[in-house]
Amino acid sequence: MLVLIPVIVCNVVDNSNVRLAVLVFAANLFVMLLSIVTKSRMIELAVAAVTYVKTFECFMNYYFHCSLMMHFRTLLTI
């Protein structure tokens, strides 16, 4: 859920500043929850944060690519 909700929000919003704010908020929330629930060192939290952001980026690239392909298919059928 921590990855899916920000992806949905970012797909609805077109402003890049808002998308960046959503990503920063979600990553901070993820690291905060991880640090509260587990006894992790700072380096482990940093690696988890980078992994979370890269996963988020992959989701965003996939959805952007799919929406772009749907747009091109619509243009080709006209």
C-alpha positions as CSV (number, residue, x, y, z in Angstrom):
1,M,0.0,0.0,0.0
2,L,2.9,2.4,0.7
3,V,3.9,2.1,-3.0
4,L,0.5,1.9,-4.6
5,I,-1.1,5.0,-3.1
6,P,1.6,7.5,-4.1
7,V,1.6,6.0,-7.6
8,I,-2.2,6.6,-7.9
9,V,-1.9,10.1,-6.5
10,C,1.0,10.9,-8.9
11,N,-1.0,9.6,-11.9
12,V,-3.9,11.9,-11.1
13,V,-1.7,15.0,-10.6
14,D,0.0,16.6,-13.5
15,N,2.2,19.1,-11.6
16,S,5.7,17.8,-11.1
17,N,6.2,19.8,-7.9
18,V,3.3,18.0,-6.3
19,R,4.6,14.7,-7.6
20,L,7.9,15.4,-6.0
21,A,6.2,16.4,-2.7
22,V,4.2,13.1,-2.7
23,L,7.4,11.1,-3.3
24,V,9.3,12.9,-0.5
25,F,6.3,12.5,1.9
26,A,5.8,8.8,1.1
27,A,9.6,8.0,1.4
28,N,9.8,9.8,4.7
29,L,6.7,8.0,6.0
30,F,8.2,4.7,4.9
31,V,11.5,5.3,6.6
32,M,9.8,6.6,9.7
33,L,7.6,3.5,10.0
34,L,10.5,1.2,9.3
35,S,12.6,2.9,12.0
36,I,9.8,2.6,14.5
37,V,8.9,-1.0,13.8
38,T,12.4,-2.4,13.4
39,K,15.8,-1.9,15.1
40,S,17.7,-0.9,12.1
41,R,21.0,1.0,11.7
42,M,21.1,4.2,9.8
43,I,22.8,2.6,6.8
44,E,20.1,0.0,6.6
45,L,17.4,2.7,6.6
46,A,19.2,4.6,3.9
47,V,19.3,1.5,1.7
48,A,15.6,0.8,2.4
49,A,14.8,4.4,1.4
50,V,16.7,4.3,-1.8
51,T,15.1,0.9,-2.7
52,Y,11.7,2.4,-2.0
53,V,12.3,5.4,-4.2
54,K,13.6,3.3,-7.0
55,T,10.6,1.0,-6.8
56,F,8.4,4.0,-6.9
57,E,10.2,5.3,-9.9
58,C,9.8,2.0,-11.7
59,F,6.0,2.1,-11.1
60,M,5.8,5.6,-12.4
61,N,7.8,4.8,-15.5
62,Y,5.6,1.8,-16.2
63,Y,2.4,3.7,-15.8
64,F,3.7,6.6,-17.9
65,H,4.8,4.2,-20.6
66,C,1.4,2.5,-20.6
67,S,-0.6,5.8,-20.7
68,L,1.7,7.0,-23.5
69,M,1.1,3.9,-25.5
70,M,-2.6,4.2,-25.1
71,H,-2.4,7.8,-26.3
72,F,-0.5,6.7,-29.4
73,R,-3.0,4.0,-30.1
74,T,-5.8,6.5,-29.9
75,L,-4.0,8.8,-32.3
76,L,-3.4,5.9,-34.8
77,T,-7.0,4.9,-34.8
78,I,-8.2,8.4,-35.8
